Amino acid sequence: MNLTHYPENNLRTKIKVQLLSNPKFNPYKFSLKNFYRNLTSAIRVLPDFIIIGSGRAGTTALYSYLIQHPSIIPSSTENNNSVADLHFFEYMISNKISWYKSHFPTIFSKMYRRRKSKNSFVTGEFTSTYMYHENVPERIFNLIPKIKLIVILRNPIDKAYSTYNQQSHVNRFTSSFEEAIKAEFRRINLIKNHAEHQNHNPDFGNYVVPNIIRHGIYFNYLEKWFQIFSKEQIFVVDSNELENFTQQTLNKVFEFLDLPHHEIPNLSKLNVGKYSPMSESTRKLLVEFYGPYNAKLNSLLKTNYDWNK
């Protein structure tokens, strides 16, 4: 069968390819606000703080509480200011610093607010998977060496189960939780016993679905962050304390950011999942797996997390 090629179809294809290759010029996604922010990126600031993880531990809630402080200016995204998730340092969207700066306030905006209220102002973002990407610590340090970093940690067993249920909701898991973690255990042992099968792509290690168990081995990730940044630059939040002693925990974060205490008006819980309890046998299996890693974490952070239950 002979195919006839029409000029208009070729033109249409070329336009489609161009739009896919240059999404920021796509007229269907054009936004005057984003255009203005990109245009003024040269006079915009870099963040003063970043929440780097750990995902399904309360990162979204923590950020939404922090930006209610009158001295914290949220980053701007296409969706809304309470959900940052910029992923810049993973280079998932853009590797241009101008693109990253376009999400933050201008120098003059910070100066105006400071002069008006006589308070200092800070701005920041959160991306809940930064902690896991092995190249992100150096990338952040090279661009913003004096940045303040916040990480929120949850019992890794509960975090893994929460992640599984979240990802199952969008059909990224079709097997049971027990089958999923046993498959990951097999991958872990395969790599341990056969180094040649090690995947050296940091993007894969950062990907959530095949790593729901490994992403709870906090020590393996935070050790590198503490090698690159001073301990004074990293503040660790206990998700249990954030949930049960919210305002007190936020006040500690405000102190870390050199801001005065502030009563947060809206402390609503966010992204709370509802699902059936984990079986006791599965929990016991994970307690045994995480035990040695949790001990290393407590030694690194000088903490006493009791997650063996």
DOVO-588459 format. One line per 5 residues: number of its first residue (from 1); their letters; for each residue x, y, z of N, C-alpha, C, CB. Coordinates in steps of 0.2 Angstrom, whole numbers, plus 5000, padded with zeros to 4 digits. Atoms other than C-alpha are relative to their C-alpha. Glycine has a CB too. Example, Ala and Ser with C-alpha at 12.3 -4.5 7.8 and 13.67 -1.06 7.14 Angstrom:
BEGIN
1> as> 5004/4994/5000/5062/4978/5039/5004/5006/5000/4995/5000/5006 | 4996/4994/4999/5068/4995/5036/4996/5005/5003/5002/5002/4993;
# end
This chain:
BEGIN
1> mnlth> 5004/4994/5000/5000/5000/5000/5004/5006/5000/4995/5000/5006 | 4996/4994/5001/5007/5017/4995/4997/5005/5005/5000/5003/4993 | 5002/4995/4995/5006/5031/5008/5001/5007/4997/5003/5000/5007 | 4999/4993/5003/5003/5049/5002/5002/5004/5006/4993/5002/4997 | 4998/4995/4995/5012/5062/5012/4998/5007/4998/5008/5000/5001;
6> ypenn> 5003/4993/5001/5003/5079/5013/5004/5005/5003/4993/5000/5002 | 4996/4994/4997/5013/5095/5016/4997/5002/5007/5000/5006/4995 | 5002/4998/4993/5001/5100/5030/5001/4995/5005/4992/5002/4999 | 4999/5005/4995/5003/5084/5039/5007/5000/5002/4999/4993/4998 | 4993/4999/4999/5022/5086/5038/5001/5006/5005/5004/5001/4994;
11> lrtki> 5000/4994/4996/5020/5104/5045/4997/4999/5007/4997/5006/4997 | 5003/5001/4993/5009/5098/5059/5004/4996/5004/4993/4997/4999 | 4995/5004/4996/5021/5085/5064/5006/5004/5002/5002/4994/4995 | 4995/4996/4998/5035/5097/5064/4999/5005/5006/5003/5004/4994 | 5003/4996/4995/5025/5109/5075/5000/4996/5007/4994/5003/4998;
16> kvqll> 5001/5004/4994/5021/5095/5087/5006/4998/5003/4996/4993/4998 | 4993/5002/4997/5039/5089/5089/5003/5006/5003/5004/4998/4994 | 4997/4994/4997/5044/5107/5092/4997/5002/5007/4999/5006/4996 | 5004/4999/4993/5031/5109/5106/5002/4995/5005/4993/5000/4999 | 4998/5005/4995/5036/5093/5114/5007/5001/5002/4999/4993/4997;
21> snpkf> 4993/4998/4999/5054/5098/5113/5001/5006/5004/5004/5000/4994 | 5000/4994/4997/5051/5115/5120/4994/5002/5004/5002/5006/4995 | 5006/4999/4997/5037/5114/5132/4998/5007/5003/4999/4995/5006 | 5002/4993/4997/5039/5131/5140/4998/5005/4994/5007/5003/5003 | 5003/4995/5005/5035/5139/5123/4993/4997/4997/5005/5000/4994;
26> npykf> 5007/5003/5002/5019/5128/5121/4995/5005/5001/4999/4993/5003 | 5005/4995/4998/5005/5141/5119/4994/4997/5004/4997/5003/4993 | 5005/5003/4997/4993/5129/5126/5001/5000/5008/4998/4993/4998 | 4998/5000/4993/5003/5130/5142/5002/5007/5003/5005/4994/5002 | 4997/4993/4998/5007/5148/5142/4997/5003/5006/4999/5005/4994;
31> slknf> 5002/4997/4994/5005/5157/5158/5003/5007/5001/5001/4996/5006 | 4997/4993/4999/5008/5176/5160/5004/5001/5006/4994/5006/5000 | 4996/5000/4993/5013/5173/5178/5007/4997/4999/4996/4997/5005 | 4994/5004/5001/5026/5160/5173/5005/5004/4995/4999/4993/4997 | 4996/4996/5004/5032/5171/5159/5003/5006/5003/4996/5003/4994;
36> yrnlt> 4998/4994/4997/5034/5186/5170/5006/4998/5005/4995/5004/5004 | 4995/5003/4995/5044/5175/5183/5006/4998/4997/4997/4994/5004 | 4994/5002/5004/5055/5168/5170/5004/5007/4998/4998/4996/4994 | 4997/4994/5003/5058/5186/5163/5004/5003/5006/4995/5004/4997 | 4997/4997/4995/5063/5192/5180/5005/4996/5005/4995/5003/5005;
41> sairv> 4996/5005/4996/5073/5177/5186/5007/5003/5002/5001/4994/4996 | 4993/4997/4998/5090/5187/5186/5000/5004/5007/5002/5004/4995 | 5001/4996/4993/5083/5198/5201/4997/4996/5005/4997/5006/4998 | 5003/5004/4995/5076/5183/5210/5005/4997/5005/4995/4995/4997 | 4995/5003/4996/5084/5175/5225/5000/4992/5000/4998/5002/5007;
46> lpdfi> 5000/5007/4999/5089/5157/5229/4997/4998/5007/5007/4997/4999 | 5004/5001/4994/5080/5148/5243/5005/5000/5006/4997/4993/5000 | 4996/5000/4994/5086/5150/5261/5000/4993/5004/4997/5005/5005 | 5000/5007/4997/5080/5132/5266/4996/4996/4995/4996/5000/5007 | 5003/5005/5004/5075/5116/5258/4998/4994/5004/5005/4998/4994;
51> iigsg> 5002/5007/4996/5065/5101/5265/5002/4995/4995/4992/5000/5002 | 4997/5004/5005/5074/5087/5257/4997/4993/5000/5007/4999/5001 | 5003/5007/5000/5063/5072/5262/4997/4999/5007/5005/4994/4999 | 4998/5006/5003/5059/5059/5267/4994/4997/4996/5002/4995/5004 | 5006/5002/5004/5042/5057/5258/4996/4995/5004/5003/4996/4994;
56> ragtt> 5005/5003/4996/5026/5050/5266/5002/5000/5007/5000/4992/4997 | 4999/5000/4993/5032/5056/5282/4998/5007/5003/5008/5000/5001 | 5002/4994/4997/5024/5073/5283/5003/5006/4996/5000/5001/5007 | 4997/4994/5003/5034/5084/5271/4995/5005/4997/5004/4997/4994 | 5005/4995/5003/5019/5092/5262/4997/5004/5006/4994/4996/4996;
61> alysy> 5003/4996/4994/5011/5096/5279/5005/5004/5003/4997/4994/5005 | 4995/4995/4997/5027/5103/5286/5001/5006/4996/5006/4996/5001 | 4999/4994/5004/5029/5114/5272/4994/5005/5000/5002/4998/4992 | 5006/4996/5000/5011/5120/5272/4999/5004/5007/4994/4995/4999 | 5000/4997/4993/5013/5124/5291/5005/5006/5000/5001/4995/5005;
66> liqhp> 4995/4995/5000/5029/5134/5288/4999/5006/4996/5007/4997/4997 | 5002/4994/5004/5023/5145/5274/4994/5004/5003/4999/4998/4993 | 5005/4996/4997/5009/5151/5286/5004/5005/5004/4995/4996/5004 | 4996/4995/4996/5023/5160/5296/5001/5007/4996/5007/4997/5002 | 4999/4993/5003/5023/5179/5291/5006/5002/4997/4997/5005/5004;
71> siips> 4994/4998/5002/5041/5179/5288/5003/4995/4995/5005/5000/5006 | 4998/5005/5005/5042/5164/5276/4996/5001/4994/4999/4993/5003 | 5003/4998/5006/5039/5168/5258/5000/4993/4996/5003/5005/4996 | 5000/5006/5003/5033/5152/5249/5003/5000/4992/4993/4997/4999 | 4998/5001/5007/5040/5146/5232/4994/5000/4996/5005/4994/4998;
76> stenn> 5005/5000/5005/5029/5148/5217/5000/4994/4995/4999/5007/4997 | 5000/5006/5005/5023/5133/5206/4994/5001/4996/5000/4993/5004 | 5006/4999/5005/5011/5131/5192/4994/4998/5003/5001/4996/4994 | 5006/5002/4997/4999/5122/5204/4998/5005/5005/5001/4993/5003 | 5002/4996/4995/4999/5131/5220/5006/5001/5005/4994/4998/5005;
81> nsvad> 4994/4999/4996/5011/5138/5233/5001/4995/5006/5000/5007/5003 | 4999/5005/4995/5008/5125/5246/5003/4994/4998/4993/4999/5004 | 4997/5006/5002/5015/5111/5236/5006/5002/4995/4995/4995/4996 | 4995/4998/5004/5032/5115/5230/5003/4994/4995/5006/5002/5004 | 4998/5005/5004/5040/5099/5224/5004/5002/4993/4995/4995/4999;
86> lhffe> 4997/4998/5006/5052/5107/5211/5004/4995/4997/5004/5006/5002 | 4995/5006/5003/5064/5092/5208/5005/5003/4996/4996/4996/4996 | 4994/4996/5005/5077/5105/5201/5006/4996/5001/5001/5007/5003 | 4993/5003/4999/5092/5096/5209/5000/4993/4997/5002/5001/5007 | 5000/5006/5003/5087/5080/5202/5000/5000/4992/4994/4995/5002;
91> ymisn> 5000/4999/5007/5086/5088/5185/4994/4997/4996/5007/4999/4996 | 5006/5003/5003/5069/5081/5181/4996/5004/4995/4996/4997/5005 | 5004/4995/5004/5062/5097/5174/5005/5004/4996/4995/5004/5004 | 4995/4995/5003/5076/5109/5170/5006/5000/5004/4997/5007/4999 | 4994/4999/4996/5094/5111/5174/5003/5007/5000/5006/4995/4997;
96> kiswy> 4998/4993/5001/5094/5130/5171/4999/5003/5007/4996/5003/4995 | 5001/4997/4994/5097/5140/5187/4995/5006/4999/5007/5003/5002 | 5005/4995/5001/5086/5154/5179/4993/4997/5001/5001/5003/4993 | 5006/5003/4999/5072/5142/5179/4998/4999/5007/4999/4993/4996 | 5001/5001/4993/5074/5137/5197/4999/5007/5004/5007/4997/5003;
101> kshfp> 5001/4994/4996/5076/5155/5203/4993/5003/4998/5005/5005/4998 | 5006/4997/5002/5060/5160/5194/4994/4998/5005/4998/4997/4993 | 5005/5002/4995/5050/5151/5208/5001/5003/5006/5001/4992/5001 | 4999/4997/4993/5057/5162/5222/4999/5008/4999/5007/4999/5002 | 5002/4993/5001/5053/5180/5226/5006/5004/4998/4998/5003/5007;
106> tifsk> 4995/4995/5003/5063/5195/5219/5004/5003/5006/4997/5006/4996 | 4996/4997/4995/5077/5203/5229/4996/5006/5003/5007/5003/4997 | 5004/4994/4998/5066/5219/5230/4994/4998/5004/4998/5004/4994 | 5006/5003/4996/5051/5209/5237/5002/4999/5007/4997/4994/4997 | 4997/5002/4994/5062/5203/5251/5002/5006/5004/5005/4995/5000;
111> myrrr> 4998/4994/4996/5069/5220/5255/4994/5004/5002/5004/5004/4995 | 5006/4996/4998/5052/5229/5254/4996/4997/5006/4995/5000/4994 | 5004/5003/4995/5044/5216/5266/5004/5001/5007/4999/4993/4999 | 4996/4999/4994/5059/5218/5278/5000/5007/5003/5007/4998/4999 | 5001/4993/4998/5058/5237/5278/4993/5002/5003/5002/5004/4994;
116> kskns> 5007/4998/4997/5039/5237/5281/4999/4997/5006/4995/4997/4995 | 5002/5003/4994/5039/5225/5295/5006/4999/5005/4997/4993/4999 | 4994/5000/4997/5057/5226/5301/5002/4993/5003/4999/5004/5007 | 4998/5007/4999/5058/5207/5301/5004/4997/4995/4994/4996/5002 | 4997/5003/5006/5069/5196/5291/4996/4995/4997/5007/4996/5003;
121> fvtge> 5004/5004/5004/5062/5185/5278/5004/4995/4997/4996/5004/4994 | 4997/5006/5003/5066/5168/5271/4995/4997/4995/5003/4995/5005 | 5004/5003/5004/5060/5158/5257/5003/4993/4999/5000/5003/4993 | 4998/5007/5001/5061/5139/5253/4996/4996/4996/5001/4997/5007 | 5004/5005/5004/5055/5124/5244/5000/4993/5003/5002/5000/4993;
126> ftsty> 4998/5007/4998/5053/5105/5247/4999/4996/4994/4995/4998/5006 | 5000/5006/5005/5056/5090/5236/5001/4994/5004/5004/5001/4994 | 5000/5006/4995/5052/5074/5246/5005/4995/4998/4994/4998/5001 | 4996/5005/5003/5064/5064/5235/5008/5002/5000/4998/4997/4994 | 4993/4997/5000/5080/5075/5236/5005/4995/5004/5000/5007/5002;
131> myhen> 4996/5004/4995/5087/5064/5251/5003/4994/4996/4996/4999/5006 | 4998/5006/5003/5088/5049/5240/5005/5000/4994/4994/4996/4998 | 4996/5000/5006/5097/5055/5225/5008/5001/5002/4998/5006/4995 | 4993/5000/4998/5116/5052/5227/5004/5007/4997/5004/4994/4998 | 4996/4994/5003/5121/5068/5216/4997/5006/5003/4999/5000/4993;
136> vperi> 5003/4994/4998/5109/5080/5224/5004/5004/5006/4993/4998/5003 | 4997/4996/4995/5119/5084/5240/5006/5005/4997/5004/4995/5005 | 4995/4996/5003/5134/5090/5229/4997/5006/4996/5005/4996/4996 | 5003/4994/5005/5123/5100/5217/4997/5005/5005/4994/4996/4996 | 5003/4995/4996/5114/5109/5231/5006/5004/5003/4996/4997/5006;
141> fnlip> 4994/4996/4997/5131/5113/5240/5004/5004/4995/5005/4995/5003 | 4996/4996/5005/5139/5119/5224/4996/5006/4998/5001/4996/4994 | 5004/4994/5002/5125/5131/5221/4998/5005/5006/4993/4998/4997 | 5002/4996/4994/5119/5136/5239/5004/4997/5006/4992/5000/5001 | 4996/5003/4995/5133/5131/5251/4998/5001/5007/5007/5002/4999;
146> kikli> 5002/4998/4993/5125/5140/5266/4993/4998/5001/5002/5007/5001 | 5007/5001/5000/5108/5133/5263/4998/4996/5007/4998/4995/4995 | 5002/5004/4994/5098/5126/5278/4995/4994/4998/4996/5005/5006 | 5004/5005/5002/5091/5109/5276/4996/4997/5005/5005/4994/4997 | 5005/5004/4996/5076/5100/5284/4998/4994/4998/4994/5005/5001;
151> vilrn> 5002/5007/5002/5073/5082/5284/4995/4997/5006/5006/4995/4999 | 5004/5002/4995/5058/5074/5292/5000/4992/4999/4992/5002/4999 | 4999/5007/5000/5059/5055/5297/4994/4997/5004/5006/4998/5003 | 5006/5004/4998/5045/5043/5300/5002/4992/5001/4994/5000/4996 | 4998/5007/4999/5046/5025/5307/5000/4997/4992/4995/4996/5004;
156> pidka> 5000/5002/5007/5052/5017/5290/4995/4994/4999/5007/4997/4999 | 5005/5005/5001/5040/5002/5292/4994/5003/4998/4999/4996/5006 | 5006/4996/5002/5025/5014/5292/5001/5004/4994/4998/5004/5006 | 4999/4996/5006/5033/5024/5279/4999/4996/4993/5007/5004/5000 | 5000/5005/5006/5035/5009/5267/4993/4998/4999/5005/4994/5002;
161> ystyn> 5007/5003/5001/5017/5003/5270/4996/5006/4997/4997/4998/5006 | 5003/4994/5002/5011/5021/5267/5001/5001/4993/5001/5006/5004 | 4998/4999/5007/5021/5023/5251/4997/4994/4995/5007/4999/4999 | 5003/5005/5004/5015/5006/5245/4992/5001/4998/5000/4993/5003 | 5008/4998/5001/4996/5011/5247/4999/5006/4996/4997/5001/5007;
166> qqshv> 5001/4994/5005/4999/5028/5239/5001/4998/4993/5005/5005/5002 | 4999/5002/5007/5007/5020/5224/4995/4995/4997/5007/4997/5000 | 5005/5005/5002/4994/5006/5223/4994/5004/4998/4998/4995/5006 | 5006/4996/5002/4981/5019/5222/5000/5003/4993/4999/5006/5005 | 4999/4998/5007/4988/5025/5206/5003/4995/4995/5005/5006/4999;
171> nrfts> 4999/5006/5003/4991/5007/5200/5008/4999/4998/4996/5001/4993 | 4993/5001/5001/5010/5007/5201/5002/4994/5004/5004/5006/5003 | 4999/5007/4997/5009/4991/5212/4993/4996/4998/5001/5001/5008 | 5005/5004/5001/4998/4977/5207/5000/4994/5004/4999/4997/4992 | 4999/5006/4996/5005/4964/5219/4998/5002/5007/5007/4997/5000;
176> sfeea> 5002/4998/4993/5001/4963/5238/5007/5003/5003/4999/4994/5004 | 4994/4997/4997/5013/4972/5250/5005/4995/5002/4997/5004/5007 | 4995/5005/4998/5021/4956/5256/5004/4998/4994/4996/4994/5003 | 4996/5002/5006/5025/4951/5238/5004/5006/4997/4994/4999/4994 | 4995/4994/5002/5032/4969/5234/5006/5000/5004/4996/5006/5001;
181> ikaef> 4994/4999/4996/5044/4969/5249/5004/4994/4999/4998/5001/5007 | 4996/5006/5001/5049/4951/5246/5004/5000/4993/4996/4993/5000 | 4997/4999/5006/5053/4955/5228/5006/5005/5001/4995/5003/4995 | 4994/4995/4999/5064/4970/5234/5005/4997/5004/4997/5006/5004 | 4995/5004/4996/5072/4959/5247/5005/4996/4995/4997/4996/5005;
186> rrinl> 4997/5004/5005/5077/4948/5232/5005/5004/4996/4995/4996/4996 | 4996/4995/5003/5084/4963/5223/5006/5002/5004/4996/5006/4997 | 4995/4998/4995/5094/4968/5238/5005/4995/5001/4997/5002/5007 | 4995/5006/5000/5102/4951/5240/5003/4998/4994/4996/4994/5003 | 4997/5001/5006/5105/4949/5222/5006/5005/4999/4995/5001/4994;
191> iknha> 4995/4995/5001/5115/4965/5222/5006/4999/5005/4997/5007/5001 | 4995/5001/4995/5124/4961/5238/5004/4994/4998/4996/4998/5007 | 4996/5006/5001/5130/4944/5232/5003/5000/4993/4995/4994/5000 | 4997/5000/5007/5133/4949/5214/5001/5008/4998/4995/4997/4995 | 4999/4993/5001/5140/4966/5213/5000/5003/4993/5007/5002/5002;
196> ehqnh> 5001/4998/5007/5140/4966/5194/4993/5002/4998/5003/4994/4995 | 5007/4998/5002/5121/4968/5194/4998/5007/5004/4996/4994/5003 | 5001/4994/4997/5123/4984/5204/4998/5005/4995/5006/5003/5004 | 5002/4995/5005/5113/4998/5195/5003/5007/5002/4992/5001/5000 | 4996/4994/4998/5124/5014/5195/4997/5006/4998/5007/5000/4998;
201> npdfg> 5003/4994/5003/5111/5025/5188/4996/5003/5007/4994/4998/4995 | 5002/4997/4994/5107/5037/5203/4992/5002/4999/5003/5007/5001 | 5007/4999/5001/5090/5041/5195/4995/4994/5002/4998/5002/4993 | 5004/5006/4999/5084/5023/5197/5000/5000/5008/5004/4994/4997 | 5000/5000/4992/5090/5024/5216/4995/5005/5003/5007/5001/5002;
206> nyvvp> 5005/4995/4997/5079/5039/5218/4993/4999/4998/5002/5007/4996 | 5007/5002/5002/5064/5031/5210/4996/4997/5005/5000/4996/4993 | 5004/5002/4994/5050/5027/5223/4998/4993/4999/4994/5004/5001 | 5003/5007/5000/5042/5011/5217/5004/4994/5002/4997/4999/4993 | 4996/5005/4998/5056/4999/5217/5005/5000/5006/5005/4998/4994;
211> niirh> 4996/4999/4995/5064/5006/5232/4996/5002/5007/5005/5006/4999 | 5004/4998/4994/5050/5008/5246/5003/4997/5006/4993/4997/4999 | 4996/5003/4994/5061/4997/5258/5006/5004/5001/5001/4992/4999 | 4993/4996/4999/5078/5005/5254/4999/5007/5001/5003/4999/4993 | 5001/4993/4999/5071/5022/5255/4999/5001/5008/4994/5003/4996;
216> giyfn> 5001/5000/4992/5068/5018/5274/5007/4999/5003/4995/4996/5002 | 4993/5001/4997/5087/5015/5277/5003/5007/5000/5004/4995/4996 | 4998/4993/5000/5089/5033/5281/5008/5001/5001/4997/5003/5006 | 4993/5000/4999/5107/5030/5287/5004/5001/4994/5003/4995/5005 | 4996/5000/5006/5113/5026/5270/5000/5006/4996/4997/4994/4996;
221> ylekw> 5001/4994/5004/5107/5042/5263/5003/5006/5004/4993/5002/4998 | 4998/4994/4996/5110/5055/5277/5007/5000/5002/4996/5000/5007 | 4992/5000/4999/5128/5049/5280/5003/5005/4995/5002/4993/5000 | 4996/4996/5005/5133/5058/5264/4998/5007/5001/4998/4997/4993 | 5002/4994/4999/5123/5073/5268/5004/5004/5005/4992/5001/5001;
226> fqifs> 4996/4998/4995/5132/5075/5284/5007/5001/4999/4999/4996/5006 | 4994/4999/5002/5148/5073/5276/5002/5006/4996/5003/4994/4995 | 4999/4995/5004/5145/5087/5264/4998/5007/5004/4996/5000/4994 | 5003/4994/4997/5135/5099/5275/5002/5000/5008/4993/5001/4999 | 4999/5000/4993/5139/5104/5293/4994/4998/5004/5003/5007/5003;
231> keqif> 5006/5002/4997/5127/5097/5306/4996/5006/5002/5003/4996/5007 | 5004/4994/4999/5122/5115/5310/4995/5002/4994/5004/5006/5002 | 5004/4998/5006/5114/5116/5293/4994/4995/4999/5005/5000/4994 | 5005/5005/5001/5103/5101/5295/4996/4999/5006/5003/4993/4998 | 5004/5001/4994/5088/5100/5306/4995/4994/4998/4996/5006/5001;
236> vvdsn> 5004/5006/5001/5079/5083/5308/4994/5000/5004/5004/4994/5002 | 5006/4999/4997/5061/5083/5312/4997/4992/5001/4995/5004/4996 | 5004/5007/4999/5052/5067/5320/4993/5001/4998/5001/4998/5008 | 5007/4999/5002/5036/5065/5311/4995/4998/5005/4999/4995/4994 | 5005/5001/4994/5028/5058/5327/4999/5006/5004/5003/4994/5004;
241> elenf> 5001/4994/4996/5032/5074/5336/4996/5005/4996/5007/5002/5002 | 5003/4995/5004/5026/5084/5321/4992/4999/5001/5002/5000/4993 | 5007/5002/5000/5009/5075/5322/4997/5001/5007/4999/4993/4998 | 5003/5000/4993/5007/5075/5341/5001/5006/5004/5002/4994/5004 | 4998/4994/4997/5016/5091/5346/5001/5005/4995/5006/4999/5005;
246> tqqtl> 4999/4996/5007/5014/5101/5330/5003/5007/5002/4993/5001/4997 | 4997/4993/4999/5016/5119/5337/5007/5000/5003/4995/5004/5004 | 4994/5000/4997/5030/5115/5348/5006/4998/4995/5000/4995/5006 | 4995/5002/5005/5039/5106/5334/5002/5005/4995/4998/4993/4996 | 4999/4995/5005/5036/5120/5322/5004/5006/5003/4993/5003/4998;
251> nkvfe> 4997/4995/4997/5043/5132/5335/5008/4999/5000/4998/5001/5007 | 4993/5002/5000/5060/5122/5335/5002/5001/4993/5000/4993/5002 | 4998/4999/5007/5060/5123/5316/5001/5008/4999/4995/4998/4995 | 4999/4993/5000/5057/5142/5317/5007/5003/5003/4994/5004/5003 | 4994/4998/4996/5072/5144/5329/5006/4998/4995/5001/4996/5006;
256> fldlp> 4994/5002/5005/5083/5134/5316/5000/5005/4994/4998/4993/4998 | 5000/4995/5005/5078/5146/5303/5001/5007/5002/4993/5000/4996 | 4998/4993/4997/5082/5161/5314/4993/5004/5000/5006/5003/4997 | 5007/4997/5000/5063/5166/5315/4997/5000/5006/4996/4997/4994 | 5004/5000/4994/5052/5171/5329/4995/4995/5000/4997/5007/5002;
261> hheip> 5006/5004/4999/5039/5159/5336/4994/5003/4997/4999/4997/5007 | 5007/4998/5003/5022/5160/5327/4995/4995/5001/5001/5003/4993 | 5005/5005/4999/5006/5152/5331/4997/4999/4993/4994/5003/5005 | 5002/5002/5007/5001/5143/5315/4992/4999/5000/5003/4994/4997 | 5007/5001/4999/4982/5145/5312/4997/4994/4997/4997/5006/4996;
266> nlskl> 5003/5006/5003/4979/5130/5301/5005/4994/5000/4998/5001/4992 | 4996/5006/4999/4986/5114/5307/4997/4994/4998/5002/4999/5007 | 5004/5006/5002/4975/5102/5297/5005/4995/4997/4996/5003/4994 | 4996/5006/5002/4982/5085/5293/4999/5000/4992/4998/4994/5003 | 5000/5000/5008/4987/5083/5274/5002/4993/4998/5004/5005/4997;
271> nvgky> 4998/5006/5003/4989/5068/5263/4999/4994/5005/5007/5000/4997 | 5001/5005/4996/4982/5056/5276/4997/4994/4997/4996/5002/5007 | 5003/5005/5003/4979/5039/5269/4997/4995/5005/5006/4996/4997 | 5003/5005/4996/4967/5026/5275/5000/4993/4997/4992/5002/5001 | 5000/5006/5003/4970/5008/5273/5000/4995/5006/5007/4999/4996;
276> spmse> 5001/5005/4995/4969/4991/5282/5007/4999/5004/4998/4993/4997 | 4993/5001/4996/4983/4987/5296/5004/4995/4996/4998/4998/5007 | 4995/5005/5002/4999/4978/5291/4999/4994/5004/5007/5003/5000 | 5000/5006/4996/5000/4960/5296/5005/5000/5005/5000/4994/4996 | 4995/5000/4995/5010/4957/5312/5006/4996/4998/4997/4996/5006;
281> strkl> 4994/5004/5003/5021/4944/5303/5004/5004/4996/4998/4994/4997 | 4996/4995/5005/5026/4957/5290/5003/5005/5004/4995/5003/4995 | 4997/4995/4996/5029/4970/5303/5006/4997/5004/4995/5003/5005 | 4995/5003/4996/5040/4958/5313/5006/4999/4995/4998/4993/5003 | 4995/5001/5005/5050/4954/5297/5004/5007/4998/4997/4998/4993;
286> lvefy> 4997/4993/5001/5053/4973/5294/5003/5003/5006/4994/5005/4997 | 4997/4998/4994/5057/4976/5312/5007/4997/5000/4996/4998/5006 | 4994/5004/5000/5071/4963/5310/5005/5003/4995/4999/4993/4999 | 4996/4997/5005/5077/4971/5294/5003/5007/5001/4996/5000/4993 | 4998/4993/4999/5078/4989/5299/5004/5001/5006/4994/5004/5000;
291> gpyna> 4996/4999/4994/5085/4986/5316/5007/5002/5000/4999/4993/5004 | 4993/4998/5001/5103/4987/5312/5001/5007/4997/5004/4995/4996 | 4999/4993/5003/5101/5002/5301/4997/5006/5004/4996/5000/4993 | 5002/4995/4995/5091/5011/5314/5005/5002/5005/4993/4998/5003 | 4995/5000/4995/5104/5008/5326/5006/5005/4998/5003/4994/5003;
296> klnsl> 4995/4996/5003/5117/5016/5314/4997/5008/5000/5002/4998/4993 | 5003/4993/5000/5105/5031/5312/5000/5004/5006/4993/4999/4997 | 5000/4997/4994/5103/5034/5330/5007/5002/5002/4997/4995/5005 | 4993/4998/4998/5122/5034/5332/5002/5006/4996/5005/4994/4998 | 4998/4994/5004/5124/5047/5317/4997/5006/5003/4998/4998/4993;
301> lktny> 5004/4994/4998/5110/5058/5323/5000/5002/5008/4993/5000/4998 | 5000/4999/4993/5113/5056/5342/4993/5000/5002/5004/5006/5002 | 5008/5001/4999/5094/5051/5343/4999/4994/5003/4996/5001/4994 | 5002/5007/4997/5085/5037/5351/4993/4998/4997/4999/5001/5008 | 5007/5002/5004/5071/5033/5338/4999/4992/5002/5001/5001/4993;
306> dwnk> 5002/5007/4998/5062/5017/5345/4995/4998/4995/4997/5000/5007 | 5004/5002/5005/5055/5010/5329/5000/4992/4999/5003/5003/4993 | 5000/5007/5000/5057/4992/5334/4993/4997/5002/5006/4997/5004 | 5007/5003/4998/5038/4989/5335/4995/5002/4994/4998/5004/5007;
# end
